[in-house]
Amino acid sequence: MLRLILCEKPSVAQNIAYSLGANERISDGKVSYYQGNGYIVTNAVGHIVGIGMPEDYGWDKWELSSLPMMPDFRLYPLYGYGEQLRLLKKLLFRDDVSEVINACDAGREGEAIFRYIYDYLGCKKPVKRLWISSMTDESIRQGMNTLRDGADMEKLFAAAFTRAKADWIHGMSLSRLYSIVNDDSHKVGRVKTPVLNIIAERDKAIAGFVSKPFFKVLLPNGAECETICDTKAQAEALAAECSGKTVTVTSAETKQKKEERPLLHSLTSLQQEANEVYGMTAAATLKAAQSLYEQKFITYPRTDSNYLTDDMKPLVGSIVKCLSGYDESRVQQLESQGLSLDGRVFNNSKVSDHHALIPTNIIGRLGQAELTEAEQNVAKLVIERFLGVLDQPYIYNETKYVFDADGVIFRLTVKTPVQLGWRTYKKEPQETPAVSYRQGDSFPIGEVTIKEGETTPPKHFTESSLLAVMENIDRLIEDKELKTYVKERGLGTPATRASIIEELISAGYIERSKKMLLSTDYGRAFAASLPENVKSAELTAHWEQMLSDIEHGEAKPDDLLREIGNTVSDIVQAERQRTSRIPVTRKVTVGICPRCGRKVCKNSKGFSCEAGKEKCGFFIFGQDKRIGRSYTAAEIRELLGTGKVTLRNCTSSKGKKYSAVFALEDTGQYVNLRLIEFVNDKKRRTAD
């Protein structure tokens, strides 16, 4: 009998098959699987089964009366994966397959991917769970020797399935609601909407910030007067008061301080550093990290932990040895002084599903691989952080000086390195002592200078700083009990934060400007139009509290779903009762519909009557292959106003450029532009 291993994606299936000796690749139509040594190894392609769209449950029309939508959820195959599902069904129901091993990613989402397929296809065979955080041969084989029982994952799947249903009810219902009341396409989500609001509120604070000047008086050695002046005149008077005086060192207190090594990388901290150092987006960083994981160079990237478990101590030492080819002298230095294998690296209580992101013990082969620039950058950051945390702390002497110039007090802090430790390999310059004094020393002031500055507003979010806020969202929540449920989880998950940012950009709510993430006028207006309970971080905190209870068997899924249904119902009812509204829309009106007299607006696909397909159906595609380009809003406005329009810079099917006059032609079913006559632009320009 055979054991069937179902992986999350093809590359993982290939790795596991190789590690277990299932070396025969068998093609079945357009898809394939591996077999050998008592195993069949196959794969999904991420999510290939889901809980459907509103149309799947009969909600084809966008109407307020249908909200909130709370279906009796079923599973549906996703479009484009029919061949893969056919193969999985065939393999799962083979008579010689006695057991199924879930080898999807270890976590809520991986559990959902497997169970959706297993349940949709109606499989009843026994299930075991492979739970690993690394794709090395050693990790795979060890995981296969310690398989968990599939039944142990029931509560984890219950939490995953409940989260999916809850997000569906909340997101689908409210997205439709605000699209209907604003007559535009809007996206609402439990996580993305609070993130939009956070960015919008920051941009609002920056726009309303009023800068104020300030002035500091400085001694030649850099010491600053503790009195900060509001005007330059005050600073000049203070400088004149000190001029020609003698300064006495009234205090010179030195303390030795320690700056600990940084923690190992989680996905979020890796995305932050990649954004700061290389300007990489969170999505690009995750893509590169996932590729490195699948090539076995780093461990599982979708982790929120910065620690390893105690049983990994021997592995850490072997990985260090494997990094000799990366930086031999550094590795030798680390080994000679002894690796720092303390609680800053190992903490079992800080590891839930996955440990921190580290190199694997085949990292020495990194130089032989053909990596993209993004993969090289991410690999370097993971390796540098790994070596840094195993180094010694940075130790320095901090001396605080106090100077007295006839009653005017100046202060100066000087840091002197004692042990560079992990900072030895940082590129930024180390602090060096510029001055050295003893208490009781005195000296003439010399030339006093005035430094002018101004108060600065909060900084616009970068992906790095936004990820930091999402990870530490508990700092924005006042409710002490709710804080605890997002303290370790944050807003969104490490795996979804990148996609949330991209979705907000795609929707037009925010935009990138170099490294900054800025809310658009459209995004700020939409955020301002929403009720607080739709855009607050407390919503996610409360959900996480209940999902955690479900995962631990302390709450029932129906409790959360019922609560969400009631909340969405209240929001829908409140919107129905609103007597006035300024729609939040990006729609551009281009004219009056010749069929029904209502407005024709520009949208993502073209130009359509606002009455909609059912009541009118007037529509002009924005892209026309016959003219080799798209119509502009100005051209359609002229067409609707006069019945004809001159289109220039058109391209024929043979690649020739031309200009021509077109007339509107409406059959009642289809709307076209009919060519009336060609225009000779050369003669036209001569005549003009």
N, C-alpha and C positions, 0 to 999 in steps of 0.2 A: 504493500500500500504506500501511497505518496502523501507528503505534506505540502499543501499549497501555501506559498508565501505571497501576500498581496502588499505591494509597496505603493508609495504615494506617487512616484514618478519614474520614468524610464531609467534615468541615470542611477537612481538608488537601487532599482531592481538589478541592474548590471553589476553594481558593486557587491551586492549581497549574493547574487548567483556565483560570481567569481570566488568569493570568500568561502562558500559552502560546497564548491565543486560541481555546481549545476551548470556545466560548461556547454551543453548542447543547445544551440539557439534554433528554435523551431518556428518557421513562418506559418502564418495562418491568414491567408488573404493579405490585406495591407498591414496587419499587425503581427506581433511575434511574442514569444515567451521563452524562458530557459527551463531546461530539465536535466536532471542528473543527480546521482548520489542520494536518491530518495526524496528529492524535492522538485516541485514545480515553482518557479519564481516568475511572477507577473506583476503588472502595475496598473494603477489608474493614471490620470494625467491631471493631478490636483482634483478639484471638485468636478466630477462628471455626472453626479446626481444631486439635485437640490430640492428645495421645497416650493419651487414654482413661482410664477408671477400672478398678479391679480387676474389676468385674462384666463389663466388656467382654472380659476375658480368661478368663472362666469362674470367677472367685473370688467367688461369690455368698455363700458361708458364711464367717463369721468364725471361723476355726479356727487353732490354733497349728500344726497339721500342714501348713498351706499357706504358712507363713512360712519364709524370706523370699520375697516375690513378685518374680520376675525374668522378666517376659514377653519374648517376641519382639515388640518394640514395633512397633505399627502406628499409622496416623493415622486419627482419627475426627472427623466433623463435630460441632461443639458444638450443643446443643439451641437452637433458636430462630433459627438463621441459614440455614435452608434456602433461602429466597428469594434471599439474597445470594450463596450458593454457586452456585445455579442460574444467576444472571446472570453471575457470574465465569466459570463453565465455558463458557457461551454465547459470551462475549466472547473468552476465550482461544483458543477453537477456531474463531473466524471465519476464513474463508479470506483475507480482506483484511488480517488482522493478521500482520505479518511479524516483529515483535520485541516483547518484553515489557521494560518498565522498572520495576525494583523501586524504588518511592519511599516505602517504609515507613521509619520512624524509623531514623536511622543508629546502629547498635549491634547487639549480640548479639540482643536481643529482637526488634527490627524485622526482622532477617534471618530469625529463626525464623518470625515471622508470615507473611512472604512465602513462604518455602520450604515451610512446611506446606501452604499452599493450592496452590502450584505442583505439589508432589509428589503431594498427595492427588488432585488432578484429573488427574494424569498428563500434564501439559503438557511438551513437548519443544522449544518454540521458543526461539531465542536470548534471553539475558537481559543487560541492562545494569543498572548500579547508580547511582541518583541519591543522592549523599551530601552533604547540606547540614545546616547547623545553624540556619538562619534561614528564615522563610517570606516574606521580602520578595521583590518581583518581581525585583530585581537578583540576589539570592542564587539564586533558582530558575533564572533564565535562565543564570547563570554555571555552576550545577551541571549544567544540561542540555548545556552546551558542553564539559563535562569529565567526561562519564559514565565510570564504571569498568566493566570487564568483569565480568560476573556470576561468572565462574570464579574471579576474584580473591577472592571471598568464601567459597569452599568451606571453608577452615579456620576462619573465623569462625563459619560455620553449624555445623561439626562441634563446636566448643566449646559453642555454644548448645544443640544437640540433646543433647549428652552431659550438660550441666548439667541439662536437663529430665529426662532418663532417671535420672540419679543422684538428683536430688531426689525423683523418683517412688519409686524403690526404697527409699530411706532413709525418706522421709516416710510413704508408704502402709504399708510393712511395720511400722515402729515405732509408727505411730499405731494400727494394728490390734493389735499386740502389747500395748501398754500399756492399750488399751481392754479387751482380753480379760482380762488378769490383774487389772485393777482393777474390772472389771464396770461400766465407765462409759465415756463418750465422751471420749477424749483426743486431743490434737493434738501431733504431734512434727514438727519441721522442722530442717533443717541450720542455719538462721539463727534462727528464732523461739525454739527451745529454749535456745541459749546466751544470747539476749537476756533471756529469762525468768529464767535463772539469775543473770545480772548484776544484775537488779533485785532478785531475792530475796536475794542475798548482801548487797547494800547495805542493804536493810531489816532483815536479820538483824543487821548490824553496828550499825545505829542503835538497834535494840531492846536490844542488849546493852551499849550505851555507858553508862559511868558518868561523869557530869560532875563536875569538880573546880573549886572556886572559886580565884580568884587575885586579887591586889590590886596596883595600881600607884600610885606616888606621883608627882604631877604638879606642876610649877611653874606659876605663873599664865600664862606664855606658851605653855603646852601641852607643854613638854618633859617627857619621861617618864624616870623613873629606870631605869637599866639593870638594876637588881635588882628582880625580880618576886617578890612575897611570896606565901607559901602561906596565911597567916592574916591576919586584920585586925589582930591584936595586933602582928604583925611590921611591918605597914605603918604603924601608928600610932607604933611606936617609931622607925622610920626617919624619919617625918615630923617627930617631935619632935626628932630629932637634927639635922635641917636647919633647924629653926625659928630665926629670928633671925640666920642666917648670911648671908654675902655670897657671891654667885655670880660666878665668873670664867669668861669665854669662853676656853676653852683651844684651840679650833679652830673656824674658820669657813671651810670649804672649798667653793668654788663651781665646778661643772662645767656646761658647756652640753651638753644632751642633746637627742636627736631621737626623736620618736615617729612612725614611718612611717604612711602612709595604710593603711587596711584594704585587703585584697585584694578583687577583684571577686567577685561572688557565684557560688558553685556552688549546686546545688539544696539541699544539706544546710545550707550557711551561711544561705541564704535562709529555710529552714524554722526554723532556730534563731532568727534575728532576729525573724521573724514571731511566734514563740511568746513571745519575751521582751518584745516591744513591744506586741503586740496580743492575746496569749493564744491565737493561732490554732493549731490542731492541724497536724501535719505533712501529714495528708491534705487538709485544707482549703487549705493553702498550695499544695500541688501542683495541686489542682483549679483554683485561681485562676490560677496561673502557666500551666497548660496552656491555659486559656481565653484569656489574654492573648497567648500564642504563636500560637494559631489565628487571633486577630484581628490578627496581625502587629505587635503593639506591643513584644514582647520576643523574644529569640532562644530557641532550643530549651532547655527548662527541665531536662530530665533529664540534667544534666551533673555530672561530678565534678571539673571543672577550674575554677581561679580565674584563668586567664590567657587572653590572646588570642594569635593568631599574628602574626608581623611584617607579613604582607601586609594586615592590617586597619588599619594606622595611618591611611591616608587616610579610611577609613570612620569611625573614631572622631571625627575632626575634624568631619565632616559631621553626625554624630549630635548632637554638642555644639551646633552651630548650630540644629538642629531643636528643641532644648530651651529656646530663648529664651522661648517662651510659658509654660514651666513656671516659670522664674525668670530673667528677663532680666538683672537686675543681676549675678547670680551668674555667668551665662554670659559676660557682658562682662568681669567680673573675671578669669575663667579665661583668656579669650582674650588679654587685655591682658598678663597675667603670663606666659603661655605654658603650654600643657598639659604635664603631666609624663608623657611618653611613654617611660618607661624599662622596665627589666627587671621592675619590680613589676607592670607591666601586660602586657608582651609576653614570652612565653617559649615558643618552639616545642616544646621538650622536655617541657613540662608540659601539652601538649594532645595527647590521643590521639584519641578519637572526636569529642568536642565541645568547643568553647571555652567560656569563662565566659559566664554569663548576663548579657546587657546589653540596653539598649533598642535598638530598630531605628531606622532613619532616617525612619520615619513616626510616631515617638513624639509629634511635634507635634500630631497629630490626636487625641491621647488625650482632651482635654477635650470633644471632640465625641461621644465614645462613651458609651453607656449602660452603665456598669459597676456591678457589685455592690460592696458595701462591702469585701468581701474582695479583689476585684480591684483596687480603688482602693488599698487598703493595700499589696498586693504590688507594684503598679506604682510606688508611692512609694518603697518600700524599694530596688527595683532602680535607679531613677533616682538616688536619693541616694547609693547606693554607687558608681555609675558616675561621678558628678560628684566624689565625694570622692576616689577613687583618682587622678583627674587633677589634683588640687589639690597644694598644697605641703605638706611635712611639718609637723607641730607641733613647734616648737622652744622649749625652755624652759631656764632656769637652775635647777639644783638645788643648794641650799646646805645642807650638813650641819653643824649646830652641835653642839659638845660643851661642856657646862657642868660646872664643878667646884664643889661646895658643901662645902668642907672635907673632901675625900676621897670624897664621894658624887657619882657621875657621872650626869648627865642628858643626853639626846640629843633633838635636834629636826631634822626635815627640812622645808625650805620650797621650794616650786616657784614660780618666777616666769615667766610666759609672755613669750617674746621674739617669736615668730611663731605666730599661731594656726593658720594654714594650713587644713587640712581640718576642724579642730576648730571653726572659726568658726561652722559651721552645726549643731553638736551642741547639744542642748538642755541638757545637764548643765552646771552652773556651772563656770567655769574657776577654777583655783587662783590666789589672789592672795596676795602677801606679807603676813603678819600681823606680822612682826617684822623687824628689821634690826640686826645686830651686827657688830662687827669683833673680830678676835682680840685678846685683852688687855682688852677691856671688862669692867667689873664692875658689879654692882648688887645691892641688897638683895633677898632672896628674896621677901618678901611672904608672902601666904597660900598655904600648901601644901595641896593637896587629895589625897584618896584616891579612886581609881576602882576600883570592884569589878566583876569579870567572872567568867565561868566557861568552862571548856573546852566546846566544842560538838562534837556528833557530825557525821559526814558528812551532807550534805544529801540529802533524798529526790530522786530523779530527776524532772526536768521533761522534756518532750519535747525541749527545747533541749539539756539536758545529756546526755540519753540518746543523741541523735543525734551529739553530739560523741564519745561513747565508741564508738559504732558506726563512725563514720568513722575513728577512731584506735585501732582494736582492737589494732593491733600493740603498743601500750604494755602490754597485758595478757598478751602472749605471750612466754615466756622463750626459746624456741628461736630463735636468731638467724637461721637460714636461712628458717624459716617466716615470721618477721617481715616479710621483704622482699616476700613475695607478697601481703600484705594492707596493706602500708604505703600504697600508692596506691589501693587498692580499698575497704578497710574490711570491716565485717560487713554483708552485704547490699549492694545497689546504691542509688544515689540514688533510683531509680524505685521500689524495693520497700520501703524502710525505713518509709514511712508505713503501707503495708498490713500490714507485720509487726506494728506497734504495735496497729493496729485488730484484727488477728486474735487477738492475745493478750488484748485486752479482750473480744472476742466469745466467746472460749473460757472466760472467767471467771478467767483466771490473774492478770490485773492489772486495775486500775481507775483512773479519773481522779478526783482530788480537787482541785478548782480547777486549778492548773497542774501539780500533782504527778501522777506515775505511781507507784502503789503496788501491790506484790504482794498478792494475797489469801491467806488461810489455805490455800485450795485450791491456789493457784499455788505457794506456798512448799513445801507438802507434796509436790506433784508433782515439783518441781525436786529436792527432797532425795531422792526415791525413785529418781532416774535415775542410771545409771552415768556416770562422768566423761567417757568418750569419746562420750557422746551430747550432753552439755550444754557441752562446752568449745569455746572459740573456735578452738583449734588445728585442729579438724576443718575448719572453713571455710578456714583458712589453707592447709591441705594440699590441699584441693580446688582452691582458686584457683591453687596452684602447678601442679597437673596440668592444669587448664583452660588456663592460660597456655601450657603446653608443647604442648597440643593445638592451640591457636590458631596457634602458630608452627611446627607440624609436627614437634615434638620428642618427642611422645608419641602413643600410639594411644588412641582412646576406650575400647576394650575393656579397657585396663589399669586405668582408673579404675573402670569398672563392675564388673569382676571383684573388685577390692579392696573395693568397697562391699558387694557380695554376701557376701563372706567375713566382713566386719565385722558385718553385720546377722545373719548366721547364728550367729556367736559370741554376740551379745547375746541372740538368741532362745534358744539352748541354755542360757545362764546363767540366764535367767528360768525355764526349764522345771525347772531343777535346784534352784531356791530352795525351801527347806523351810518357811519362814515368811514371811508378808507381812501388812502392815496395808494394806488397799486404800485407795487415794486416790480417793474418790468423793464426789459431791454428791448422790447419790440419797437421796430421802426415802421411807422405807417407810411405806405407808399401811394395810397389813393383809395378810391371808392370802388367797391365791387360792382361790376356791370350787371351781375345777376340779381343781387338782393339789396344793394345799396349800403351795405355795411362796410367797415374798414378792411382793406387788404394790408397785411403786415408781413414784414420780412422775418423769416425764421431760419433755422439751421439748414433746412432742405430746399428752401425757395421762398415763394411769396404766396400766402394763402388768405382766404377770407376768414375773418374772425368768427363767423357763424359756425365754422367747423364743417367737417366732411359730411355729416348726416343731414344738416339743414341747408347746406349750399354746395360745398365741394369745389368752389373755384380755387384753382391752384396752378401756379407756374413754377416748374423746376428751376432752381437757381443755376444749375449747370446744364448747358445745351451742347451736345456733341456735334451738332450740325454747324455751329459757329466756332467750335473749338475753344470756348471760354465760358465764363460765368456772366450773368447779367448783373449790373449794378442796381442799387436801389433807385438812383436817379433815372436810369433808363426805363425801369418799370413804372416809375412815377410819370414819366413823359408818355409812355405807352397807354396807361390808364386814363391820362388826362386828355390826350388828343386822338387816341385810337391807332397811332403809328409812332415809330421811333427809328432814328438812324443809328445803326450799330457799326462802329469802326473797329479795326484791328481784329477782324474775324479771320478764321483759318478754315479753308476748305478741306475736304477729305484727302485731297492730293497735296496738302501742305501749302497752298497758295494763300496769300493775304488778300483780303478784300473788305470793302465797306458796302453797306446796302441799307435800304429802307425796308422795314418790316411792319406789318399790320397785325393787330390783334384778331385772332380767329378762335371763336368759342363755339364748339359743336353742341354744348349743353352737357356733354360728358367729359370731353377733353378740351384743354386750352392750349393753343399753339401760337407761334409767331410765324406768319406767312410772309415770305420774301416777295416784295413788290417790284423793286428795281435796284440795280447796282448803282453805286455812287463813285464817280471818278474824282478821288481826292486831289489829284494833281491839278486838274482843271479848276477845281473848286478853290484851291489855295491861290492859283493864278488870278482868278476872278476877284477874290477877296483883296 
